[in-house]
Amino acid sequence: MKLFNKLFITTEVYEELSRSKNLIKPLVKNLQKGSIEIVESSDFANLQDKYPELGVGELSVIASAGNKIAFIEDRKAEKIAEKEGLAVFNIPELLMVCKEKGFIDREEIKQIIEELEDKDKYHFKKGVEEVLLE
């Protein structure tokens, strides 16, 4: 069973993801397979004025998601996306689904958690991290 048919990412998100050594190889592999597609983002200047604290990646997703489910890693951006009427999927939810479906193993989850903490200062709630690493 597939988690999704195709994942769409904005060019801004692609640029952010491509800077991660743990993400670039699977990203390129999935782009080649066609399960990820890079899309031009919708104009997000009005959102930038409204939410100057968000980065271009988050803003591009919020502006471009439309009626799709948005995947956002930043908790503040997640709340803003919901405020803007989007359905949102966050990192812990995604990792839990991937773990349950056998897409990634404990070691891969551990590497993702460490990289998110090191590079993005993203910290999981202790209980969530424990469940992911069981």
C-alpha angles and dihedrals in degrees: 000000000000123000091214139349097227136359117213119205129182121239088249092056091045090055091051094047094046090064091065116091091205094049105039097075097049089041093055092043091053092045089054092048090050096239090116124046127189113223133187109252125241116251107283100178092112090052090047089057091045096045108025091164092070125086125238092257094058093041092050091052094048092048095045105038097086109166094345127100111266120219110210127170099191113085094211091049089047091057091046091049090052089048087053089055101259128138106235134204116193134202098264091049092048094047091048092052091046090049093048092049092047094242092129133021133223094267092052090049090050091052092049092049092049093048093048090051094046101042105026102025086234111157125191120220107261095244092049093050091049092052091048092051097046 
